[in-house]
Amino acid sequence: MKLAIVYTSKTGHTEELVQFIRDLFLEKKIEVRLIRVEQLPLQDLSAFDAIIIGTYTWGDGDIPEEMLALYHAFESQDVNHVVTGVIGTGDSFYPKFCGAVDAFRDMLYVHSRLAVTLKIEISLQTKDLERCRRFVDIFWGKFKKGA
């Protein structure tokens, strides 16, 4: 299986989250590649069996600029066989908490096999660890079901 976590991080909180999610997959002996969005050849999306997108939310619930090309690549490529998930960090002070996660979720629901999403308030806390484990279990379950 070719599983990638494609992400961006501004403050380091999203990077910490994606590294933790990666480690949970590794505990299950599931190989996963962490790829910063700038390093991903966008034409290769369909070469993956599964992709998790990790993003922060910018401004008033917006997708960060560096993630827009990835968003549009999912919209325009044949990725309906790819199992996807979205994880992200945000601040509930803003009206659209983790709005970038919601935007990716809605688009991926139409264009891929969306499995699960996860929103984390600002940074990973002890109270979030079980939610992360559930994310990995649900994602992996959806992948195995369709394999």
C-alpha positions as CSV (number, residue, x, y, z in Angstrom):
1,M,0.0,0.0,0.0
2,K,1.2,3.5,-0.8
3,L,0.1,5.8,2.0
4,A,1.2,9.4,2.2
5,I,0.5,12.2,4.6
6,V,0.8,15.5,2.7
7,Y,0.9,18.6,4.9
8,T,1.8,22.1,5.5
9,S,2.5,23.8,8.8
10,K,3.0,27.5,9.8
11,T,3.6,27.3,13.5
12,G,4.7,23.7,13.9
13,H,1.3,22.5,15.4
14,T,0.1,20.8,12.3
15,E,3.5,19.2,11.7
16,E,3.5,17.8,15.3
17,L,0.0,16.4,14.6
18,V,1.0,14.7,11.3
19,Q,4.1,13.2,12.9
20,F,2.0,11.7,15.7
21,I,-0.5,10.3,13.2
22,R,2.4,8.8,11.2
23,D,3.8,7.2,14.3
24,L,0.4,5.6,15.1
25,F,0.5,4.0,11.6
26,L,4.0,2.9,12.1
27,E,3.0,1.2,15.4
28,K,0.6,-0.9,13.3
29,K,3.4,-1.8,10.9
30,I,1.9,0.4,8.2
31,E,4.4,2.2,6.1
32,V,3.6,5.9,5.5
33,R,5.5,8.7,3.9
34,L,5.4,12.3,5.3
35,I,5.6,14.8,2.4
36,R,5.5,18.5,2.7
37,V,3.1,19.8,0.1
38,E,5.9,21.7,-1.7
39,Q,7.7,18.4,-2.3
40,L,4.8,16.5,-3.8
41,P,4.6,16.1,-7.5
42,L,0.9,16.9,-7.9
43,Q,0.5,14.7,-11.1
44,D,1.3,11.7,-8.9
45,L,-1.8,11.8,-6.7
46,S,-3.4,8.7,-8.4
47,A,-0.3,6.7,-7.8
48,F,-1.2,6.6,-4.0
49,D,-3.7,4.2,-2.5
50,A,-4.3,6.5,0.4
51,I,-3.6,10.1,1.2
52,I,-4.1,12.0,4.4
53,I,-4.0,15.8,4.1
54,G,-2.7,17.8,7.1
55,T,-3.4,21.5,7.1
56,Y,-3.8,24.5,9.3
57,T,-6.6,27.1,8.6
58,W,-5.6,30.6,7.6
59,G,-7.5,33.9,8.0
60,D,-11.2,33.6,8.3
61,G,-11.5,29.8,7.7
62,D,-9.4,29.7,4.5
63,I,-7.2,27.0,3.0
64,P,-3.6,28.1,3.2
65,E,-2.2,29.4,-0.2
66,E,0.4,26.6,-0.4
67,M,-2.4,24.0,-0.2
68,L,-4.6,25.4,-3.0
69,A,-2.8,23.6,-5.9
70,L,-3.2,20.3,-4.0
71,Y,-6.9,21.1,-3.5
72,H,-7.4,21.8,-7.2
73,A,-5.3,18.7,-8.2
74,F,-7.8,16.5,-6.3
75,E,-10.7,18.2,-8.1
76,S,-9.2,17.7,-11.5
77,Q,-7.6,14.2,-11.4
78,D,-9.0,10.7,-11.4
79,V,-8.6,9.9,-7.7
80,N,-11.9,8.2,-6.9
81,H,-10.0,5.0,-5.9
82,V,-7.8,6.9,-3.3
83,V,-8.8,6.6,0.3
84,T,-8.5,10.1,1.9
85,G,-8.6,11.7,5.3
86,V,-8.1,15.2,6.5
87,I,-6.5,16.4,9.8
88,G,-5.9,19.9,10.9
89,T,-5.3,22.4,13.6
90,G,-7.2,25.6,14.2
91,D,-8.4,28.1,16.8
92,S,-12.0,28.0,17.8
93,F,-11.8,31.8,18.6
94,Y,-12.4,32.3,14.8
95,P,-15.9,31.8,13.4
96,K,-14.9,29.0,11.0
97,F,-12.9,26.6,13.3
98,C,-10.6,24.5,11.1
99,G,-12.4,25.8,7.9
100,A,-9.6,24.4,5.7
101,V,-10.4,20.9,7.0
102,D,-14.1,21.4,6.2
103,A,-13.3,22.7,2.7
104,F,-11.0,19.7,1.9
105,R,-13.6,17.3,3.5
106,D,-16.4,18.6,1.3
107,M,-14.3,18.4,-1.9
108,L,-12.7,15.0,-1.1
109,Y,-16.2,13.5,-0.3
110,V,-17.1,14.1,-4.0
111,H,-13.7,13.2,-5.6
112,S,-12.2,10.4,-3.5
113,R,-13.0,7.7,-0.9
114,L,-13.1,10.1,2.1
115,A,-12.7,8.0,5.3
116,V,-12.5,10.4,8.2
117,T,-11.5,13.9,9.4
118,L,-10.0,15.2,12.6
119,K,-9.8,18.8,14.0
120,I,-7.5,19.7,16.8
121,E,-7.8,22.9,18.8
122,I,-4.5,24.8,18.3
123,S,-2.0,22.1,19.2
124,L,-2.0,18.4,20.1
125,Q,-2.9,17.8,23.8
126,T,-3.2,14.6,25.9
127,K,-7.0,14.8,25.6
128,D,-6.6,14.4,21.8
129,L,-4.5,11.3,21.7
130,E,-7.4,8.9,21.8
131,R,-9.1,10.8,19.0
132,C,-6.0,10.5,16.9
133,R,-6.0,6.7,17.5
134,R,-9.6,6.5,16.4
135,F,-8.8,8.5,13.3
136,V,-6.1,6.0,12.4
137,D,-8.4,3.0,13.1
138,I,-11.2,4.4,11.1
139,F,-8.9,5.4,8.2
140,W,-7.2,2.0,8.2
141,G,-10.6,0.2,8.4
142,K,-12.0,2.1,5.4
143,F,-8.8,1.2,3.4
144,K,-8.9,-2.5,4.3
145,K,-12.6,-2.6,3.5
146,G,-12.0,-1.4,0.0
147,A,-8.8,-3.2,-0.7
